[in-house]
Amino acid sequence: MAKKKRFIKTYSQDMGSTIILVDRETGVNYIFSSSGYAGGMTVLLGKDGKPVITPVTEE
C-alpha cells in the first residue's frame, strides 16, 4: 500500500523558485522560495497575520 504524500504543491511561480505547499493533515499553507543555492520556507500568513488554512478534504 502506497503512503499518501503529506504536502501538495498548489502554486508555482518563476520556474519553480517560489512555491506554495499545503499540509494535507492540517491544511496549513507554506511558502518556499529559492535562489541559487539558498532557499527558505515559512508559514504563509494572511492580511490578518494568521496562517492561511486550506480546508482538508479526504480523497
Order of alpha helices (4+ residues) and beta strands (2+ residues): beta-beta-beta-beta
